[in-house]
């Protein structure tokens, strides 16, 4: 599998001054293979729970779908593919979208590739300039449970490693962690607690239904924020995953 490292950046200009809201809305959504990007864009634009998002973290996207979502909703974006997906023949990666200016984009490869398809996974990040605040926003997609538990834990630890620089920097990490079990969620939470990040979407609800069972695969973690409320949005047709969201306020010490 060929590793791709090109960074795509663009979207609507957000350089005009605007008032910083009392609460920030962060949304994370795995849009299955990015196929229904137009339907996802419509949902992000019109859903009562999602339409005023300040930061949107997307997974399983290609550059065309990312640009479509950003243009429809009116956001800036950073997108980086991790590979070409063997099922679609299209780029497959993560994106950070923001209602605020973005700078300092980057990507960090996670250790170990898929045991089945050989695909690599990665973390895409950028700094959102929300008024005077600098928020490091990270979109991540870890491997599924076919990767051994020790290797998956190493991926979780790598997320903490690459986001630990600058302990005073406000931090948002969201994405599809493929946590099929409570133990998996606890492993992610333990790794990210080492850098002072906490699960802002605890209690939000399951994000995937499959085989008659519900799973909490997607999460949002934050540092130097207080989570005011969180939830998932069910009934959308754009993906097999449900989008997950959190409303946050920066802590006074941030």
N, C-alpha and C positions, 0 to 999 in steps of 0.2 A: 504494500500500500504506500503510495507516494504522499509524503508530508507536504502540506501547502502552508506557506507562511505569509502570503500577501495580505495586507491590511486594506480594507475598503472603508472609506470614511466620507461622509457627506450628509445630505438631508437639509431640512429647512433651517434658515438662519435664526439663531436665538440670541443675537448679540444686543438687541434693544433692551434697555433697562426695564425691569419688572419688579414688582413687590414680592419679596420672599414670603411664601405662605407659612402659616403657623404650623401646619402639618405637611409632611411630604408623603406622597403615595408612590409606593414601589410595587411593581407587578413583575412576576416571572411566569413564563409560559413556554412549554415545549410544544411547538407546532409541528406535528408529525410529518417528518421529511420536508417541511416547509411547503407542502403541496397546496394547502388552503390558505395561502398568505392573504389573499384578498378578503376572504371571510374573516380571518383573524383581524385584519385592519379595520373592517367594519365593526367588529365587536369591540375593539379597543377604542374606537371613535364614539360609539353610541351606548355602550353598556354603562349603566348608572354607577356600578362599582369600579369601573376601569377608566372612564373617559377623561378624568383629570390627572392621569398618572404623570408624575415628574420623571420617573425612571422606569424603563421597561427592559427586562432581561429576557432574551429569546434564545431558544436552542433548536437544533435540527434545521437551521435555515441555510439558504443560499443567498448570494449577493442581490439577485433580482428581487426576491421576496422581501428581504430586509429593506431595500430601497423603497419598495412599494408601500410597506407598512409605515416607514418614516415619512414618506411624502403624503400619504393619506391622513395621518394623524397630526403631522406638522412637527416633526422631531429631527434632531441631529442623530447620527448613528456612527458606530464603529462595528465592523463585522470582520471576522477572520474565519475562513474555512479550516477545518482540521484534516479533511480528506475528501475524496470523491466517494460517495456512497455506492456500493456495488448494486443495490436494488434500483436506484434511480438514475445513476450516471451523472448526478449533479453534485455540486459542492455541498458540504455538510459541516456546519459549524455553529458558533455562538455569536450573539450580537448584544451590544449595549446601546440603547436608545434613550435620549434625554430631551426634556423640554428646555434644558439649560445648556450653555456651551460646553463642549467636550474638548479635552486636551489630553496629551500624554498617553496615547493608546498603546496597548501592548498585549502580548499573548505569551502564555507559558504552557508548554506541553506537560501533561500529566504522565507519570511513569506507567508503563505496560500498555499494550494494545489489546484489543478484543481477542479473546481466545477462539472465537468462532470465525469472524470476518477479517481479523487483523487490523481493524480500524484504531487509530490513535484517538485520544481524548485531550481536551485542553481547557484552559481558562482564558477568557478574553476580558480585558479591563481597560478603563479610561477614567479620567478625573472629570466629574461634573462640577461646574462652577455655579453654585446656587447662591447668588448674592456673594457675601464674603466667605461662604463655606466652600471648602474643597472636599468633595466626597469621592472616594475611590469606589467605583461601581464595577462589580465583577460578575460575569455570566459564565456558569460552569455546567458541564455535563460529564458526569463520571460514568464508568463502565457498568454494565448490567451484572447480575449475580452469577453469570457463567465464569466471570473472573473470580479467582479464589478470594476468600475473605481477607487473608493477609495482604494480598496485592491491592484489594479495594481500600483497605485501611491505609496503605501507603499512598494511594491517590488522595484520600482525605487529608493525610498529613502534609502532602505536597501543596494542597490548597492553603493550608495554614502557613507553610513555609514562604510561599510567594507573596502573601499578603501581610506579612508580619512587619515589613519595613515601615517606619514612621508610625510609632505607637499612638501619636496624638492625632493622626489623620482619621477623619470620619470614614466609615467603611460599610459597604453593603455588598453582600455575597449572596447571589440567588441562582437557582437553577434546578436541574433534574439530577438528583443525587442517587437515583435508582435504589432507594432504601425500601426494600420489600418487607423488612421486619423492624420491630421496635429496637432490636439490638443494633441494626444498621443505623437508625436515626441516632441512637446513643453514641455510636462510634464517630459519626460526623460531628455531633455536638461536643464531644470530648476533645476532638482535634481542634476545633475552632475556638473552644473556650481558652485554649493556650495562648491565643492572641487577643483575648478579651472580647470575642464576638459571641453573641447570644442568639438563640433561635427566636426571631421576631414573629414567626408564624405558628408557634406552638398552639395547638387547639384549632387551627384553621379548618381542618377536615381533610379527607382523602382527595387526591388529585387524579386518580386513575381507577376505573372499574374494569376488571377483566375476569372472565370465568366466574362471574357471580360474586367476586370478592372485591373489596375496596382497599386501595393502597395509598399511603402518603409518600410519594416519591419526590415531590418538589418542595423546596423550603427556601426561606429567606433568612439570612443571618446578618446581624448588624453589630457595629461597635460604636459607642458614644451616641446611641440613639435609644429612646424609650418607645416601645411599641404601644400604640394607643388602641388599635383594633386590627383584626386580620380576618381573612376568609378566603374561600374559593368561589368561583362562579361556575355553576353547573348548567348543562343544557345547551352549550355552544357546540356547533357542528364543525368547527375549524380544526379540531385535533382530538385525538384520543385522551389527551391530558386536559385537565381543567386549569385555567389560569389561577395563580395564587397571588394574594396581595396583602400588603401591610401598610398601615398609616403610622408614621413615625414623627417624633419630635426630637430635635437635637438636645442632648443633655447639657445642662448649664455649664458643666466642666469641659465640654468639648471645645 
